[in-house]
Amino acid sequence: MNIREKLFESAQRAAANAYCPYSRFAVGAAVYADDGRIYCGCNVENVSYPVGTCAESGAIAAMVCGGGRKIIEMIIFADANKLVSPCGACRQRIKEFSAENTLVHLADAGGIRKTFTIDELLPFSF
């Protein structure tokens, strides 16, 4: 199994663990980091909406806690009728920890549907 397949399975598994009793919209993210490890996160809602945590943010926090510092590649998974892209805050978080040419894949149950570089998702960042 290659790294992209492992990333996909990890993001899908993370989405299955999401805590989303209000929206019922589960999202999982998996990051392949510069330390060669995969880190995952899922969305975690809170009754005090929007105080929840995005899947991307959770995956990045896990990466930093585990010692990773740069995102080489990541997958954002949602079992939805349309692709789910990172919110503006998460795009900035991804950029903060991006390596040169970091790839961000958007996926659903059928697999990866669209791939972007972080610069395509967040052009003209500071």
C-alpha positions in Angstrom: 0.0 0.0 0.0 1.4 3.4 -1.0 1.4 6.5 1.2 -1.5 8.1 -0.5 -3.6 5.0 0.1 -2.6 5.0 3.7 -3.5 8.7 4.0 -6.9 8.0 2.4 -7.7 5.1 4.8 -6.5 7.2 7.8 -8.7 10.2 6.8 -11.7 8.0 6.3 -11.1 6.2 9.6 -10.8 9.6 11.3 -14.1 10.8 9.9 -15.7 7.7 11.3 -14.6 8.9 14.7 -15.8 12.4 14.3 -18.0 13.9 17.1 -20.7 15.7 15.2 -24.1 15.2 16.9 -25.4 18.6 15.8 -24.4 18.8 12.1 -24.1 15.1 11.5 -21.4 16.0 9.0 -18.3 14.0 9.7 -14.9 15.1 8.3 -11.5 13.4 8.7 -8.1 14.7 7.8 -4.8 12.9 7.5 -1.4 14.5 7.2 1.8 12.9 5.9 4.6 14.8 7.7 8.3 15.4 7.3 9.0 12.8 10.0 7.5 10.1 7.8 4.5 9.6 10.0 0.8 10.0 9.4 -1.3 12.1 11.8 -5.1 12.3 11.9 -7.8 14.5 13.1 -11.6 14.7 13.0 -14.1 17.4 13.5 -15.2 17.8 17.1 -18.4 19.8 17.6 -19.5 21.6 20.7 -23.0 22.8 21.7 -21.5 26.3 21.7 -21.2 26.4 18.0 -18.8 27.4 16.4 -16.3 26.5 19.2 -15.7 23.1 17.7 -12.5 21.9 16.1 -11.9 21.3 12.4 -10.5 18.0 11.2 -7.5 19.7 9.6 -6.7 21.6 12.8 -6.8 18.4 14.8 -4.5 16.6 12.4 -2.0 19.5 12.5 -2.1 19.6 16.3 -1.4 15.9 16.4 1.5 16.3 14.0 3.1 19.1 16.1 2.5 17.1 19.3 4.2 14.1 17.7 7.2 16.0 16.6 6.4 16.7 12.9 6.9 20.2 11.6 6.0 20.2 7.9 3.1 18.8 6.0 4.2 17.0 2.8 0.7 15.9 1.8 -2.7 15.7 3.3 -6.2 14.3 2.6 -9.5 15.8 3.7 -12.3 13.3 3.7 -16.0 13.8 3.9 -18.7 11.3 2.9 -20.8 14.1 1.2 -22.4 14.9 -2.1 -19.8 17.5 -2.8 -16.2 18.1 -2.1 -15.3 19.7 1.2 -12.4 22.1 1.2 -10.7 23.6 4.2 -12.1 26.8 5.8 -10.1 30.0 5.7 -8.6 29.5 9.1 -7.5 25.9 8.3 -6.0 27.0 5.0 -3.8 29.4 7.0 -2.9 26.7 9.4 -2.0 24.3 6.6 0.1 27.1 5.0 1.9 27.7 8.3 3.1 24.1 8.3 3.5 23.5 4.6 6.6 22.2 2.9 7.4 23.5 -0.5 4.8 22.1 -2.9 2.5 20.6 -0.2 -0.4 18.8 -1.8 -3.9 18.9 -0.4 -6.3 16.2 -1.6 -10.1 16.4 -1.3 -11.8 13.0 -1.1 -15.1 11.2 -0.6 -16.0 7.6 -0.3 -15.0 7.0 -3.9 -11.5 8.2 -3.4 -9.5 11.4 -4.1 -11.5 13.7 -6.3 -9.4 16.9 -6.5 -5.9 17.9 -5.7 -4.5 21.3 -5.0 -1.2 22.8 -3.9 -1.5 24.9 -0.8 -0.7 28.0 -2.9 -3.7 27.2 -5.1 -5.9 27.0 -1.9 -4.4 30.1 -0.4 -2.9 32.4 -3.0 -1.1 35.5 -2.0 -0.7 34.4 1.6 1.6 36.2 3.9 
